[in-house]
Amino acid sequence: MIERDKLARRWIHSHEEDGAGEMVFRPEGFGFPPSRGRRVLDLRPDGSCTEQGPGPTDVPEESAGEWELHDDQLLLREGPEGSGTRAVRVLRVDGERLVIGR
């Protein structure tokens, strides 16, 4: 069972650790090697969230929305009335790593 309180933090994509069918995120403050850009997923305890990633000109782009957890499914909603909803499967989460399915 995935614990909601373990998800509520700022996670940064550690693409060096990705494996077949999974993406690895580390908490803010982790000692990442240099990279041209990293995806950021900020899941706040109040259910709001922001996602950030490198844009087409390497300038970070950010979108705001909401998140929910249903069993092992992380639902990310953005846009009017959740029009941009997507679900990702949480494979594992602890204080040091968040692993989601691709």
C-alpha positions as CSV (number, residue, x, y, z in Angstrom):
1,M,0.0,0.0,0.0
2,I,1.3,3.4,-1.0
3,E,1.3,6.0,1.8
4,R,0.1,9.4,0.7
5,D,2.2,11.3,3.2
6,K,5.4,9.8,1.7
7,L,4.5,11.3,-1.7
8,A,3.9,14.8,-0.5
9,R,7.2,16.5,-1.3
10,R,9.2,18.0,-4.2
11,W,10.6,15.2,-6.4
12,I,13.2,15.6,-9.1
13,H,13.7,13.1,-12.0
14,S,16.9,11.1,-11.6
15,H,17.0,9.9,-15.3
16,E,20.4,8.2,-14.7
17,E,18.6,5.7,-12.5
18,D,15.6,4.9,-14.8
19,G,15.1,1.3,-15.8
20,A,13.0,-0.6,-18.2
21,G,9.4,0.7,-17.7
22,E,10.2,2.9,-14.7
23,M,11.2,6.4,-13.8
24,V,13.1,7.3,-10.7
25,F,12.7,10.6,-8.8
26,R,14.8,11.8,-5.8
27,P,13.9,14.4,-3.2
28,E,15.0,18.0,-3.5
29,G,18.6,18.3,-2.1
30,F,19.8,15.0,-3.6
31,G,23.3,15.3,-5.1
32,F,22.5,15.1,-8.8
33,P,25.2,15.1,-11.4
34,P,25.1,18.0,-13.9
35,S,22.2,17.8,-16.4
36,R,20.7,20.1,-19.1
37,G,17.3,19.9,-17.3
38,R,15.3,17.7,-15.0
39,R,11.6,17.1,-14.6
40,V,10.3,18.2,-11.3
41,L,7.1,17.0,-9.6
42,D,6.0,19.0,-6.5
43,L,3.2,17.2,-4.7
44,R,1.9,19.3,-1.8
45,P,0.1,18.0,1.2
46,D,-3.0,20.1,0.4
47,G,-3.5,18.2,-3.0
48,S,-2.1,20.9,-5.2
49,C,0.9,20.2,-7.4
50,T,3.2,21.7,-10.0
51,E,5.2,20.0,-12.7
52,Q,8.2,21.5,-14.3
53,G,10.3,20.3,-17.2
54,P,12.7,21.6,-19.8
55,G,10.9,23.4,-22.6
56,P,11.8,23.4,-26.3
57,T,14.5,26.0,-25.8
58,D,15.8,24.5,-22.5
59,V,13.9,27.1,-20.5
60,P,11.9,25.4,-17.8
61,E,8.1,25.3,-18.3
62,E,5.7,24.8,-15.3
63,S,2.1,23.8,-15.0
64,A,-0.1,23.8,-11.9
65,G,-2.8,21.3,-11.0
66,E,-4.0,18.9,-8.3
67,W,-3.1,15.3,-7.4
68,E,-4.8,12.4,-5.7
69,L,-3.8,8.9,-4.8
70,H,-6.0,5.9,-5.4
71,D,-4.4,2.6,-4.3
72,D,-1.2,2.7,-6.3
73,Q,-2.4,5.2,-9.0
74,L,-1.2,8.8,-8.8
75,L,-3.8,11.0,-10.6
76,L,-2.4,14.3,-11.9
77,R,-4.9,16.9,-13.0
78,E,-4.3,20.2,-14.8
79,G,-6.4,22.5,-16.8
80,P,-10.1,23.5,-16.3
81,E,-11.9,21.0,-14.3
82,G,-9.1,18.4,-14.6
83,S,-9.3,18.3,-18.4
84,G,-5.7,17.2,-18.5
85,T,-5.9,14.2,-16.1
86,R,-3.4,11.4,-16.3
87,A,-2.7,8.4,-14.1
88,V,0.7,7.0,-13.3
89,R,1.4,3.9,-11.3
90,V,3.5,4.3,-8.2
91,L,5.8,1.3,-8.0
92,R,7.7,2.3,-4.8
93,V,8.1,5.3,-2.6
94,D,10.1,5.9,0.6
95,G,12.0,8.9,1.9
96,E,14.8,8.6,-0.7
97,R,13.1,7.5,-3.9
98,L,9.9,7.7,-5.8
99,V,9.6,5.1,-8.6
100,I,6.8,5.3,-11.1
101,G,5.8,3.3,-14.2
102,R,6.4,4.8,-17.6
